Amino acid sequence: MAKKAVLLLNLGSPDSTEVANVRRYLSQFLMDERVIDVKKWVRWMIVNLFILPSRPKESAEAYKSIWLKEGSPLIVTSEKFADLLRAQIDVPVYLGMRYGNPSTEGQVRQMKKDGIDEVLIFPLYPHYAMSSYESALVCATEALKSIAPEMDYEVVNPFYDEEDYIECLIDAARPYLIEEYDHLLFSFHGIPEKHLVKGDPSHSHCLSKEGCCERPHPAHATCYRHQCLETVRRFVNQANIPASKYSVSFQSRLGKDPWLQPYTDKTLEALPGRGVKKLLVICPAFVTDCLETLEEIAMEGKESFIEAGGERFHQIPCLNLNKKWVDFAASKVHHFTKKWKRAEALV
């Protein structure tokens, strides 16, 4: 009987808050052709001449502000999540990071050593984006082809619109939604606009005209913006959030190219002037709290909002170790294990 396993994929973190480790991590991250999608020599120039000379020191300070005694919040929480998932399923679980450690390649080598014959690749990204879901998946499949070409694999697709995932988000947000608030801001990680156009198989739909994300189109299968807006639509409908009490923005832009708008930092500065004094921010693109939620939103974002005249600010935690989220992930694995068993019964 073939030996099965699950490979969870997440973004990653530096090994420590030391500048050298942060520089190594940033170099690996930013040299990814799906993050900065220009010619390799141009990317090398941008990263090594304009970003790495100063950014690692700044980022190291940011990481220090959120670092746990056990290490990176993203890694620590992801490992605990993997443990909870192991308790609910009957196949081994491996955890690989796209950048840093534990590396995806290292986990593939370990699976080969452990005699795994077939693996379910589970990117922990609800939405499809070239720089996140696609990059992590390509990294894993290329590692399998080069290290363990005999190992079969299947993939968990983006689950941005699945009812049970939306219920996970609502469950995590419920303790905050029952309190008095003026506005709920959905802040998604941003991507360059050109990534949408490049990922559009028709090259004629995404960002071609206003309302493109609302009109049905095959491009939506890989359109990050559409998928983010669909998550919001389903969330507010299911949670009965009135249109006047929520909005959407995009954070973490890099470089001079236009990114998806409106920008979160500008939105946080503007909301108090529109009468929003009590604000909730939720970040559905992240299933695990990390630098972009704990420092960029809960610290820097809160400071900007309060300085602009806001009075109360809460970042709703990511799904992290939420029971419904663990159950949802386990249900995904069970779906494939049942499929595997049916296939083996036919052999």
N, C-alpha and C positions, 0 to 999 in steps of 0.2 A: 504494500500500500504506500502511495506517495506521501511524503511528509510535507505538510503545509505550514505557512507562517503568514504573519502580517508585518508589513514594513510601514510604520508611521513616518511621515515626512513633515518637517517644520523648517523655519528659516535659519535659526542658529544665533549664536552670540559669541563674543570674544571669550577666550579661556579665562581671562581675568580682566581687571580694570587697569592693568599696567599698559602704558602707552604703546609699547612694542607689540603686545598682544592685540590691542585695538587696531593698530596699524595693519597687522597681518590679516585680521578679519575684514577690515574695510577694503583692503587690496583685493582679497578674494571676491568679496561681494561686488565691488564696483567694476572689476574686470570681467564680470559676467556679461556676455554679449547681449543677453536678454534684459539686462538692467540699463546699461548704457549702450544702445544699439547703433553704434557707428563703427567705421573701419577700425580694426584692431590697433593700428598704429596711432590713430586719433584718440581712441579710448585710453591707450597707454599714456599719451601726452596729458590728457585731461586729468587722469587719476594721479599720475606720478609728479606732475609739475604744478598742478593747481589745487588738488584736494589733499593728498597725503602729507604735504609739508606742514599743514596747520590743523586739519580736521581731526586726526587721531587724539591730540591733546584735548581738544574741546569735547569730543565724544567720550573720552575716558572720564572726564569730570561728570558728564551726564550719566554714564553707567554707574559711577560711584554713588550717585544720589539714589539709585534704586536697587543696588546690589544687596543680595541677601547673605547671611552668614554661610549658607550652603552653596552659594554661587549665583549664577545668572537666574533671574526670575523665570525667564522663558524655558531654560533647560530644566530647572528644578521642578517647575509645574508640569512640563511635558513628561518628565520621568515619572512623576506621581500619577499623571493621567494614564500612562502606559501600564503602571502597576494595577490601577483600578480596572482597566480594560482586561488585563490578564485574568483577573478574578472572575470575569464574566464569560470568557470564551475558552475553548478547548484547544487552541493552537498557540504556538509561541508568538510573542510580540517583540519586534525590534524597533528601535527609534533612531532615525538618521536625520542629521541636519544638512541643509543645503550648503551652508557655510560654517566653518568651525567644526567643533567636536560635540558629540560623536558623529563622525562623518558618514554620509550615505555610503561611500565606497567601503569604509571600514565595516559597516553593518552587512553589506553584501558579502564581503569576505568571510565574516562570521557565520552568515547563513550557509554559505557553501561548506564551511568547516563543520557545521552542525548537521549537514546532510539534508538541507531543505530542498525539495523538488519543485515546489510551486509556491508563489508568494502573491499576496494581495497587497498592492501598493496603495496606500491610503494617504494622499496629500491632505494635510490639515488646513486646507484653504477652501472656504465655502464658495468662492468666486473664481472664475477663470481669468487670469492675467498672464501675459507673456513673461513678466518679471517675477512672478511668484509661483503659481500652480504649474505653468508650463516649464519653467526653469527647473523646479524641483523634480518634476516627472521625467524630464529629459535626462537630468543628472542620474536618476535612479535606473532608467532603462539602459543608458549607455554603460553604466557600471555593471549591470547584469550581462550585457552583451560581451563586455571585455573580460569580466572576472568569472562569471558563471553562465555561459551561453546555453547550457543545458537546462537552466532553471526557467520554467514557465511562469508567466505572471498575468494577473488581471489588475484592473485599475478602478478605484472609486472615483466617479465623476463629481464635478462640482455640485453641491447640494443646496445652493443659495435659495431655491424656491420650494424646497420640500417642507411640507407642513410640520413634521416633527422637529426639524431644525428651527423653524420659526418659533415653535413652542418652546424650544430650549432658550432662545433669546428672550422671549417674553418672561419665562420663568426666572431667568437671571435678573431681569429688569424689574420684576413685580414689586420687590420691597421699596424701590425708589419711585415707581409710578403711583403707588398708593399715597405717597406724601404730596403735599402741595408743591406745584412747580409751574413756571410760566411757559417753558419751552423745552422740547426734546430735540437735540441736535444729533443727527446720524453722521458721524465723521468716519469716512472711509479712507484708506490709504490711497494717495493719488498715484496716477501714472501719466506719462506724457500723452498728449492727444494723438500723436503720431503712432503710438502703440495700438490704438483702436483702429486706425485706418489700415495699418499694416496687418492686423489680425482679421480684418474683414475679408472673407474669401471672395466677395464680389467686387471689392475695392470701389464700391459706389454707394454704400448705404450709411455706414457709420460716420456721424458728424456731417453728413451731406446736406441735411436740412433740419430745421427745428422739429422736435418730436420724433426723431428717428428711433429712439429707444422704445417708444410706445407702439410703433407699427410692427406687426409680426414680420420677422425676416430670419433666414438661416444664419445670418451673422451673429444673432443673439447667443448662439451656442458658445462663442468665444468672445463676446462683447462684455468687458468688465463693467462698463457704465450701465448697460441695460440690466445686468445681473444685480448690481448694487441697488438700482432703483426698484427692481422687482422685489428684493428682500424688504426694502422699506415699505413698499405698497402692501405686501402681505402682512408685515408686522403691524402697521397702523390699522389695517382693516380688522385683524384678529384681536388687537388690543383696544380697539375703539378709541384711537387717538384722533381728535378732530384736526382737519387740515390746517387750522390756524395755530396749532400748538407744536408743529414740528417742521424741520427743514433738513436738507442734506448738504454736506460739504466734503471736501477732499483735502487731506493733510500731507505733510512730508515731501513737498516738492524739492527738486534738485536741479540746478542749472537754469539756463535762460529760455529753453523751449517752453511753449505753453503747455500747461498740465490741465487736467480736469478741474473745472471750476463749478461752484465758488470755492475759494480756498478757506480752509478751517481757521487759520490764524486771523484773516481779515474778517471772517464772520464773527468770531469771538469778540473782536474789538468793536464791531458794529451793533451787536445785539442789544447791549444796554441802552443805546440811543433809540432803539425801537420799543423800549418799554419792558424788555426782558430783564428781570432782576434775579429770578431763581431759575437756574439752568441745569438740565441734565444732559450729559453727553454719552452716547453709546457708540462703540466702535465695532460693528459687526464683521468687518473684514478680518479681524484677528480673533482666533479662538482662545489664545493664550495671552495674558498680559505681558507686556514687554516694554522696551524703551519707548516705542511710539505711543503707548497708552499711559504708562506710569510716569514718564518724564515729560514727553511732549504735550500730552493732554492734561493729565492730573496735576502737573506742576506748572509748566510754562503756560499752558492754555488757561488754567485757573487764574494765574497771575494777570494775564492780559485782560481777561473778562472782568476781574475785580477792579483793576486799575481804570478800566473804561466805564465804571459805574455799576457793575453787577454786585449783587449782595451775597448770593449763595450759589455754589457750583459743586456738582457731583459728577465724577466720571463713573458710570456704571461699569463694574468689573466685567471682564471678558468671561466666556463660558468656563474657562479654567477647569475646575474639578466638579462643576455642576452635575448632579446626579442624572438629570435628564440628558445632558450632553454625553455622559459616559454610556448611558443606556442607548442613545441614538447611535453612537459609534459601534457598540456591541451588536446592534441590530443590523448594521451594515455588514459586519463580519459574518454574522449568522446567515445572512442572505447568500453569501458566497460559499460558506462551508456546506450549506444544504445543496447548493448547485454542484459543488465538488463531489459530494456523496452520491448524488443522482448519476453523475457522469461515471463514477467508479463502479456503480451498480450495473451499468450497461456494458462494462468491459468484460 
